[in-house]
Amino acid sequence: MEFISNKINTMKKIGVITIHSDYNYGAFLQAYALIYILRKNGYFAEIIDYRKIPNHPRNDSFPLNIIIKLLNHKREQRYNTFIKPMVGVHTYRTLNEIMNNFKENYDILISGSDQIWNPRCGGLVNKLNPAYFLAFVSNKRCKKISYASSIGSYQFNKDEQNQIKRWLSEYTAISTREQSGKEQLSTFINKEIQVTLDPTLLLTKDEWLEQAKPYKIKAKYVLVYYMVEIDEVLEYARKIADLNQWKVALITNHIKRHPLVDINIRNCGPAEFITLFYNAEYIVTNSFHGTAFSVNFNKNFISIFKKDSPQRAQSFLNSIGLSHRLIKNIQQIDSLEKYIDYKDANIKLQELRNNSFQFLKNAINQ
């Protein structure tokens, strides 16, 4: 990757809005990665601390809510410690606050990655969130850019299209994370749209390992990181583990251990998450970011077809020639090669990394 400079470019003050306050590994790591790469290349950059309503808020009654809070305290503390250096000083806890009382003076605003343009993920209960389209400030005040913003599987209706068209008319550069997102936006927006890598993939394996913290598991293990459909994912993992006499290790918040799991991994933060992926013998996941880290670390893995939103993993694996690692049924495991040859995939990934960074550099400097 061509770096701009090791000296801070004081002429470019950049604010990034993204999903960073949900306690989700992928959300935290992609938010961290974009700020990391901007700072490494000489820009003053920070996350705008907009705390949206979580996608799946818990509504536990007393005293269960207190018990859950205590059980999750260590994990949340690790999350907050990891992301804190990347976050700006002002916090916006409601949409009204950021829309009507935005304080910072940035030269450039970036609507960052993750599913910020998916109404199911924006914190407003199936409504577009204007904050993630940078509607809280005029383009006369600062430049607006989108980097790898994702729609997921959502299909915009006509009213939503008209609203998005108005918001994105103020952008000078637009990129999405998936080909499907580009194709949908291109049907109603008359602007060039580029597909760029998720920010986690802008960092190399060695750059990620610099952020890792120890998390020891003595046995060889198949790591499971799932979003939904845990029974199906664990069935795949158990088969692979039994074939190789490995353990099944599950990243989870639950105390009770699933019958197919040997090791529950609780309370790990994003830094420990990196270590767990790097040390795994094999990874089974139906998460996009689980797939991304598996590839970045050149691990043997399978990505299980996520029925409600396969586009993200599908688009990425297609782009690096590993589409066969996205599987729909357990019988496909038997036909997969035991060890993935990453030679061609790594070349393609590096090319995509260079192209994505070039888009970002051009968008900032044009």
Rosetta blueprint (number, residue, H / E / L):
1 M L
2 E L
3 F L
4 I L
5 S L
6 N L
7 K L
8 I L
9 N E
10 T E
11 M E
12 K E
13 K E
14 I E
15 G E
16 V E
17 I E
18 T L
19 I L
20 H L
21 S L
22 D L
23 Y L
24 N L
25 Y H
26 G H
27 A H
28 F H
29 L H
30 Q H
31 A H
32 Y H
33 A H
34 L H
35 I H
36 Y H
37 I H
38 L H
39 R H
40 K H
41 N L
42 G L
43 Y E
44 F E
45 A E
46 E E
47 I E
48 I E
49 D E
50 Y E
51 R L
52 K L
53 I L
54 P L
55 N L
56 H L
57 P L
58 R L
59 N L
60 D L
61 S L
62 F L
63 P L
64 L H
65 N H
66 I H
67 I H
68 I H
69 K H
70 L H
71 L H
72 N H
73 H H
74 K H
75 R H
76 E H
77 Q H
78 R H
79 Y H
80 N H
81 T H
82 F H
83 I H
84 K H
85 P H
86 M H
87 V E
88 G E
89 V E
90 H E
91 T E
92 Y E
93 R L
94 T L
95 L H
96 N H
97 E H
98 I H
99 M H
100 N H
101 N L
102 F L
103 K L
104 E L
105 N L
106 Y L
107 D L
108 I E
109 L E
110 I E
111 S E
112 G L
113 S L
114 D L
115 Q L
116 I L
117 W L
118 N L
119 P L
120 R L
121 C L
122 G L
123 G L
124 L L
125 V L
126 N L
127 K L
128 L L
129 N L
130 P H
131 A H
132 Y H
133 F H
134 L L
135 A L
136 F L
137 V L
138 S L
139 N L
140 K L
141 R L
142 C L
143 K E
144 K E
145 I E
146 S E
147 Y L
148 A L
149 S E
150 S L
151 I L
152 G L
153 S L
154 Y L
155 Q L
156 F L
157 N L
158 K H
159 D H
160 E H
161 Q H
162 N H
163 Q H
164 I H
165 K H
166 R H
167 W H
168 L H
169 S L
170 E L
171 Y L
172 T L
173 A E
174 I E
175 S E
176 T E
177 R L
178 E L
179 Q H
180 S H
181 G H
182 K H
183 E H
184 Q H
185 L H
186 S H
187 T L
188 F L
189 I L
190 N L
191 K L
192 E L
193 I E
194 Q E
195 V E
196 T L
197 L L
198 D L
199 P H
200 T H
201 L H
202 L L
203 L L
204 T L
205 K H
206 D H
207 E H
208 W H
209 L H
210 E L
211 Q L
212 A L
213 K L
214 P L
215 Y L
216 K L
217 I L
218 K L
219 A L
220 K L
221 Y E
222 V E
223 L E
224 V E
225 Y E
226 Y L
227 M L
228 V L
229 E L
230 I H
231 D H
232 E H
233 V H
234 L H
235 E H
236 Y H
237 A H
238 R H
239 K H
240 I H
241 A H
242 D H
243 L H
244 N H
245 Q L
246 W L
247 K E
248 V E
249 A E
250 L E
251 I E
252 T L
253 N L
254 H L
255 I L
256 K L
257 R L
258 H L
259 P L
260 L L
261 V L
262 D L
263 I E
264 N E
265 I E
266 R L
267 N L
268 C L
269 G L
270 P H
271 A H
272 E H
273 F H
274 I H
275 T H
276 L H
277 F H
278 Y H
279 N H
280 A L
281 E L
282 Y E
283 I E
284 V E
285 T E
286 N L
287 S L
288 F H
289 H H
290 G H
291 T H
292 A H
293 F H
294 S H
295 V H
296 N H
297 F L
298 N L
299 K L
300 N L
301 F E
302 I E
303 S E
304 I E
305 F L
306 K L
307 K L
308 D L
309 S L
310 P L
311 Q H
312 R H
313 A H
314 Q H
315 S H
316 F H
317 L H
318 N H
319 S H
320 I L
321 G L
322 L L
323 S H
324 H H
325 R H
326 L E
327 I E
328 K L
329 N L
330 I H
331 Q H
332 Q H
333 I H
334 D H
335 S H
336 L L
337 E L
338 K L
339 Y L
340 I L
341 D L
342 Y L
343 K H
344 D H
345 A H
346 N H
347 I H
348 K H
349 L H
350 Q H
351 E H
352 L H
353 R H
354 N H
355 N H
356 S H
357 F H
358 Q H
359 F H
360 L H
361 K H
362 N H
363 A H
364 I H
365 N H
366 Q L
